Amino acid sequence: MAMTKPAASKRYLPTSPFKAPVAPPPKEFAVGDRVTHDMYGLGRVIGVEDGIATLVDFGSAQQRIMSPYTKMRKL
């Protein structure tokens, strides 16, 4: 069984005629926002730590969700 290296991300050359890949802007949430999370379901933001985490009340439990919030979306 041969081991393979994981694929490396492509690097951008400053002299390239193509545009550099743009990272999406970080998601921002405010207290009171209704959200949905892939694992926990529907909830409401009850606390915000700017750029670090949000505290969300999902009804049955409160969870501290860390940035970059890949599994959470605003409704």
C-alpha positions as a Python dict, from the first residue, in 0.01 Angstrom:
ca = {
    (1, 'M'): (0, 0, 0),
    (2, 'A'): (164, 325, -113),
    (3, 'M'): (135, 642, 91),
    (4, 'T'): (47, 958, -94),
    (5, 'K'): (108, 1318, 3),
    (6, 'P'): (-194, 1541, 60),
    (7, 'A'): (-255, 1786, -223),
    (8, 'A'): (-87, 2119, -155),
    (9, 'S'): (-281, 2438, -208),
    (10, 'K'): (-190, 2627, -520),
    (11, 'R'): (14, 2937, -455),
    (12, 'Y'): (-48, 3267, -625),
    (13, 'L'): (235, 3431, -814),
    (14, 'P'): (233, 3813, -807),
    (15, 'T'): (328, 3824, -1176),
    (16, 'S'): (34, 3606, -1279),
    (17, 'P'): (-219, 3764, -1518),
    (18, 'F'): (-501, 3592, -1330),
    (19, 'K'): (-668, 3734, -1021),
    (20, 'A'): (-554, 3611, -683),
    (21, 'P'): (-807, 3394, -497),
    (22, 'V'): (-1011, 3609, -260),
    (23, 'A'): (-1098, 3478, 85),
    (24, 'P'): (-1464, 3532, 176),
    (25, 'P'): (-1522, 3800, 440),
    (26, 'P'): (-1560, 3663, 793),
    (27, 'K'): (-1916, 3603, 907),
    (28, 'E'): (-2046, 3846, 1166),
    (29, 'F'): (-2330, 3785, 1408),
    (30, 'A'): (-2511, 4018, 1650),
    (31, 'V'): (-2700, 3946, 1972),
    (32, 'G'): (-3055, 3848, 1880),
    (33, 'D'): (-2973, 3704, 1535),
    (34, 'R'): (-3157, 3384, 1445),
    (35, 'V'): (-2911, 3121, 1319),
    (36, 'T'): (-2900, 2763, 1203),
    (37, 'H'): (-2614, 2524, 1276),
    (38, 'D'): (-2547, 2200, 1088),
    (39, 'M'): (-2513, 2001, 1411),
    (40, 'Y'): (-2729, 2184, 1670),
    (41, 'G'): (-3017, 2316, 1456),
    (42, 'L'): (-3202, 2647, 1506),
    (43, 'G'): (-3090, 2895, 1768),
    (44, 'R'): (-3056, 3258, 1873),
    (45, 'V'): (-2730, 3443, 1938),
    (46, 'I'): (-2712, 3552, 2304),
    (47, 'G'): (-2349, 3664, 2320),
    (48, 'V'): (-2072, 3776, 2086),
    (49, 'E'): (-1694, 3781, 2133),
    (50, 'D'): (-1576, 3987, 1834),
    (51, 'G'): (-1385, 3769, 1589),
    (52, 'I'): (-1347, 3484, 1839),
    (53, 'A'): (-1677, 3311, 1916),
    (54, 'T'): (-2052, 3346, 1962),
    (55, 'L'): (-2273, 3205, 2236),
    (56, 'V'): (-2590, 3055, 2090),
    (57, 'D'): (-2902, 2931, 2269),
    (58, 'F'): (-3037, 2626, 2085),
    (59, 'G'): (-3329, 2575, 2325),
    (60, 'S'): (-3207, 2252, 2485),
    (61, 'A'): (-2848, 2376, 2530),
    (62, 'Q'): (-2623, 2677, 2495),
    (63, 'Q'): (-2313, 2634, 2280),
    (64, 'R'): (-2006, 2851, 2228),
    (65, 'I'): (-1938, 2839, 1852),
    (66, 'M'): (-1584, 2934, 1749),
    (67, 'S'): (-1496, 3148, 1447),
    (68, 'P'): (-1486, 3103, 1137),
    (69, 'Y'): (-1842, 2965, 1180),
    (70, 'T'): (-1822, 2723, 886),
    (71, 'K'): (-2127, 2526, 1003),
    (72, 'M'): (-2343, 2823, 1110),
    (73, 'R'): (-2554, 3055, 895),
    (74, 'K'): (-2771, 3359, 971),
    (75, 'L'): (-3143, 3326, 891),
}
